[in-house]
Amino acid sequence: MTTPSPSTPTQPTSATVAPKSAVLQAMGWLHTARFLTTAPQLHFLPELDVPEIAFVGRSNAGKSTCINTLTQQKQLAFASKRPGRTQHINLFALGKQGLMDAVLTDLPGYGYAAVPKQDKIRWQQVMANYLVSRKNLQAIVLMCDPRHGMTELDEILLDVIRPRVEEGLKFLVVLTKADKLTRSEGAKALSITRLQAGGGEVRLFSATKRTGLEDVATLLWDWAHPAGMAPLAAEPVAL
């Protein structure tokens, strides 16, 4: 019997394995992602009536890489060699061209030391306001480097969204860079983060090894297409 490499963590055996057709549907849907608009402040964002899935996380947690991997596009989300450089809210439409059934939101990374303190404070407030007040927000995906665990800023973010999670907002913690962990380290990171996530979903993810890619994709598809979902909306003109 072939023994899995100790350097390749896997998802727990209890995780639901989606049918191949569901995986292909989810991956094809994410591949339709295209730039919609960017905004430096909340009031510049268009009002939308389709589900919105927001990606958040520390500047060095691999957020942009994860988005690009999920959408199978190398440069959809801006992956800077200087974390903290991107300080706009970026929206990406999902669905058939000219129509959309959901939106991915890439929020600015937080916590990077090189960003001036006043900018940190400003963006923390913008993000908090977005997470609390965005009406069509359906789910939040928090990126976390499992080698460092959830930080104080991550915990603050959890406190901000907790009331909405209790009201039904979907929540996922993606443990990026899972290829850097051994199998036992990956299992430990999953266990610890599940306790910290307070009921949210947790997945290991590796852009390099494609660990967790299909699982996360199908989860996002399911969240963006709840039973009784309204028809596709006309895609607004990018601002």
N, C-alpha and C positions, 0 to 999 in steps of 0.2 A: 504493500500500500504506500502510495506517495504521500509524504507528510508536507502540509503547507509550509512555505517559508516563514520563519519566525519574524521576518521583517515586513510581512504583508498582513496587516490587520484586516479582519472581516467583520461584517455586520453579524449580530447575534442570530442564531438559528431561528429564533422566535419571530424575526421580522417577516412580514408578509411579502411574498414574491409575486409581483404583478404579472399577469399573462403577457406574453410577447406582444400581442396586438395592442394592449394598453400602453406598453413601453414605447412601441413605435409611434403610437398616436401622440403621446406626451412629448417625445423627442422631436417629432415633426412640428408640433405646435410651438415649442420653444425656439426652433430654428427660424420661425417666421419673425422673430424679434427685430425691430428696426427703430431707429431713433425717432422720437416723437417731439420732445422739447426739453429745454433746460431752463432752470430758474434759480436766481440767487436768493429769492425770498418766497415764502408761501403764497403771497397774494399774486404772484406771477403764474402760478400753476393753474391750468385749465380745470374747470369743474367737470368731472367725469362720472358716468353712472355704470361703469364696468368695474369688476373686482380689481383691486390694486395690491400687488405683492411687493413689499419694501425689503431691500437688502441693507443691512446695517452692520457695523463692526469697526474695530480698531483699524487704523490706517495700514498696519502691516499684517492683517489677518488673511489676506488673499481674497478679498471680496471681488475685485474686478476680474481676477483670474477665474474665480468660480462662476461668475455670470457668463464670461466668454466661453467657458467649457460647457455649461448647461445649454447655451444657445448655439454651440458649435460655430462660433464666429470669433476670430482671433482679436478683433479690435472694436467690438461693440462697446464694451465698457473700457474706460481709459485706465490702463494699468501703468502708473508712473513709477519710475525708479526712485522717485522722491515722495514717499508716503506723505499724505496730508496736502498734496498740491491741489487736488480737485476739491473745490469748495462750492459746487453747485448741486442742485437736485436734478438728476437726469431721469427722464421718463422714456421707456421703450414700449411701443405698442406690440401686442401679440394678436395673431389672427390673420385671416385672409387679407391680401393687399387691398387697401381702401376701406376695410372694415376692421374692427378689433373687438375681441371678447375679454381682454384683460390687459393690464399694464404692469410692467416691471419698473420699480423705482430704485434707483441707485443713489442712496444717501451718502453725503460726504463722510469719509473716514474720520474717526475721532481719536484723540489721545496722543497724537504725534508731537514729540517734544519740540521740534523745530518750528512749529506753528506758533506765532505770537499769542500770548495769553488772551488778549482781547478778542482775537479771532476765534480761539477755542470757546470762550464763553458765549460769543455771539452764535456760533454754530451749534453749540449744545442746546441753546434756547430754541433755535430754529427747528432742530430735529425733535426736541421734546414737543413743541407745538404741533409739528406735523403728525407725530405718532399719536397724540392725544385727540387732535381735531379733524384729521382727514377722514371724511365721511365714508368714502368708498373703500377704505383700507380693509382688505380681507385677511391678510396674513403678513407676518413679519419673519424674516429669515436673518438670524444673528450669526455672523461668522466669528469663529473663535479658533485660535491656534491652540490645540490641546497640549502642546509642550509647555505652555505658560498658564493654561487654565483660564477661567473667567476672572477678569480683573475687576477692580472697584468700579470702573466706568461701565463695564458690562452689567454689574449688579444694579447700578443706578438706573440704567436703561430698563432692566427688568422691573424695577419698582415703578417706573413711569408707565409702562404698558400693562401692568398687572390688572388694573380695573377693567381694561378693555378685553384682556384675555379671559377674565371671569365672565364677561358678557358674551363670549363666543369668538373673539378674534383668534385666528389660528397662529401658532407660534412654533418655529423650528430653529434649533441650534445646529449649525453645520460645523463640525470639527474638521477644519481644513488641514491640508498638509499631512494627511494620515499616513502617507508613505514614509514619513520620518519616524513612525512609531513601530515597535515590535507588536506582535499580536497581543501579548499580555498587556502592554502599555495601552493599546487601543481599547481593549475591553475595560480596563480600569478607568480610562478617560470617559467612556460611555457611561459607566456606572456613576461616577462622580457628577458628571454634568447633568444627568437625569435628575439627580437629587436637587441640584441647583436650579434647574429649569422650571421646577414647580408645575409639572403637568404638561410642559411643552414636548414636542417631538425632538429627538436628538439623532443625528446621523454622522458617521465618519465619512469623510470626503477627500479624495485626492485627484487633482487635475492630471497629475502625471500618470497614475495607475488607473484612473477612471473609477476608482472605488466610490461607491455610493451614487454614481451619476444617474443611473436608471431609477433608483429608488427615490431620490430627491425629485427628479423630473416628474414621475408619476404622482408623487405627493402634491406637487405644485399644480399639476393639471386637475387633480381631484378637488383641491381647494378653490381653484378658479372657476370650476364648473359644478357648483352645487345644484341639487335637484330644483327644478323650477326656475333656472337661471333665465334672465331676459335674453332676447335675440341679440345678435351682434349689433354694435353701435357704429354709426358712421365715424370714420377717423377724422378728427379735427386737423386743420392745417397747423403744421409745426410753427411755434412762435419764433 
